[in-house]
Amino acid sequence: MTEPDSPGGRLLEAVAGIADTLGDGFEVAGFLHGLVSRCVEILDVDAASALLPGEPGWPPAIVGTDERARRLELLQLRSGEGPAVTAFRTGIPVSLRTGIGAATRWPVFAAAAAQAGFAAVDAVPMRLRGEVIGTLGLFHVRGGPLPADQRRIARTIAGVATIGLLQQRAISRKATLAAQLQETLSTRVVVEQAKGFLAERLGVDVATAFAIMRRYARSRDVELGDVARSVIEGRKSPEELSGPG
């Protein structure tokens, strides 16, 4: 049996906690807040953050267990450099010591992290195979970076979180596509109804009725479906649509 305080036990605890936040009512910011809080508890770091640059339909997200961590992530997003940005671009974990004389590619970030009281920072990519969707930032007031066993746990936590986020994105896309398809089908039904109504009222064939609606919609820069609904609901008379202009 895995002991609760062992690395394996802490990892199982993290995975179970992440899984509990998936499903109905999923919300990205809440999920990330829970994720970084568990990182602090399980990995014994002093602060943690998550950075998701975002994609269409999913805005950028920056969360932290405290304001220092959140501001350091924001600094990296704005400057385009730092351990988190590098981990995101390369898909490889990055570690940084911030002490006096420490060599770094990111002197501005290192100085800001040291001023915030952090002696070291780990950035872990949230990655599934070749796709990187964000990073976890792990901040240490003393010591650091993470030892090897803790790094493995951090990578696994990041991987499980990535799978969960990608699954939710896929569900969101399917729901959006389904709603768009339903709207398209509903509009077609309304247009067909309006065509038949106009054809009967104006004494023309359905092709001519459709041409009348389309001409009216284009001349006023409105959607054809909206014109059709106005006809069915009696807000526009056949005579208005067929009149000049």
N, C-alpha and C positions, 0 to 999 in steps of 0.2 A: 504494500500500500504506500502511496506517495504521501510523505509528511507535509502538513500544511505550510510549514516554514521553510521547506526545501525549495531550491530553484524550480523543480518540477511542480511542486504544489502551488507556488506563486503563479507559475505560468497557467496552470489549469484554472486558477481563480480569475486571472485576467481574461482568459478566453470565455469563461462562463459569464463574466460581467459584460463583456462586449456583446455576446450573443443575446443577453437579456434586453439590450437597448434596440435591437433590430425588430422589424415587424411593424404592426399597426401603429400609427402615430409617429413614425420615424421623422426626426428633424435633425438636420446636419449639425447645427451649432450645439444642440444638446448632446448629440452623440460624441462630438469632439471634446466637449467639456468633461463628459464621463471618462473618455479615453485618457486624457492627460491627467486627470485626478488619479486614475488607477496606476498610471506610470509612476507617479510620485510615491504612492503607497507600496507598490510591488518592487520597484527598482531602487528604492531608497535614494532618490535624488531630491534636490531641494526645490525644484520647480520644473515644470514641463509645459510644452506648447505644441500646437499643431498648426501647420500652414498648408492650405489648399489653394493653389493659384486660381482654380475654377475653370469652368468651360461653359459653353452656351447652355443656359437653363440652370446652371449651378454656379452662383456667384462666388468670388473669392471668400475664403473663411480664414480668420486668424483667431485662435483662442489660446489662453494661457491660464495656468493655475494662479498666477499673480500678475500684476500690471507690469513688472519688470520683464518677465518672459514675453508677454504680449508685445511690448514696445520693441524688444530686440528682434522679434520676428517681423514686425512692421518696418523696422529699419532695413532689414535685408530685402524685403519685398520692394521697398522704394529705391534702394541703392542698386539692386540687381546683383549683389555680391554678399558672401558670407557662407558659413558652413551649411545652412539649410538650403540656400540657393544652389550651392555646388552639389549637395547630395541629391537634390531634385533633378539637376541637369545630367548627372552622371549615373544615378541609380546606385551609388556606393556610399556606405556610411562614412561620416567624417567626424573627426575628433579635434578639439582645439583646447590648448592651454592658454590662459590669458595673462599669466603672471609677467612681471617685469622682465624684459629680455627674451620673452618667448617669441620664436620666429613664426610668422603667420603671413598668409596671402591677404588677410583681411584686417589690416591694422586699425581701421576705423571701427569695425565691429568689435574687434578684440578689446579696444579701449573702452567702448561703450559697455561691453559685458563686464569688464573688470570694475568699471565705475559703479555698475549695478550690484557688485558684490559677488560675482561668480568667478571662480578660479578655473573652471573648465566647462566645455560645452560638447555634447554629442548631438549630431544630426543624423537621424535614421530615415532613409527613404521609405515612403509608403508605396510599395511596389508589388505588382503581380506580373511575373515573367518580364516582358519588356516594357510594360506600362507603369509609369510612375505618376501618381496622382497628387502627391504631397509629401510632407516630411513631419517627423516628430523631433522636437528639440528637447534635450534633457540637460538641465543646468545643475552644476555642482558648486556649492559655496566653498567646500574644502576638497582636496584630493582630486579624483577624476583623472582622465576619463573613465568610463565604465570598464570593469574587468571583463575578461572573455565570457564568463558564464552569464553575466548580466547583459552583455551585448547580444548574446544569442536570444535571451528572453525578449529584449527590446525589438529585435528583428522579427521575432515570431508575433509579438503583439502588433507591430506595424503591419505585418502580412495579413493577419486575421482581420484587422480593421479595414485594410484595403479591400479584401474580398467582400466584406459587408457593405462598404460604400459603393463598390462597383455593382453589386447586386441591387442595391437601392436605386442607383442610377438607371440600370436596365429596366427595373419595374416602373420608374418614373417615365422613361421614354415610351414604354409600351402603353402606359395610361394616356400619355399625351397623344400618341398616334391613334389610339382607340377613340379618344374624344374628337380628334380632327376628322376621322373617318365617319363618325356618327353625325358630325355637323355637316359634312359633305353630302351624306345620304339624305339628311333631313332637308337640306337646301334643294337637292334635286327633286324631292317629292313635292315641295312647295312650288317650284318652278313649273313642274308638269301640271299641277293643279291650276296654277295661274294661266298657263297657256290654254288649257281647255276652257277655262272661264272666259278669257278674252276672245277666243275663237268663236264661242257661242254668242257672246254679246255683240261682237263687231261683225259677225257674219263672214269670217275669213277662215282659212285653214290654219292648222296649228303652227306650221312653219312661219307663216306671216305673223301670227300672234307672238311667237318667240322673237322675231325680228323687231317687232314694235317695242317689246320690253327691253331688248338689248340696246336698241337705239336710245331709248329714254334713259337707261342706266348710264350709258357712255356719255351722253350729252350733259349729264349732271354729275358725273364722276362719283356714282354710288354703286354699291354692289348689286348685282342682278338678283341675288337672293332677297335683298331688302325690298327691291321693287316688287318682286313676286309676293312677298308677305303683305305689302301695303295693298296690293290688289285683292288678295284673299280676305284680308281683314276689313276691306271697304274703305281704307284711308285714301286710296287713289281710284278714280273711276276709269273705266276703259277709254272714255272720251278724252280724259286728261293725258293718258299715255299716247293715244293715237293722234293728238293734235299736233300742229306745226311746232317745230323746235323741240 
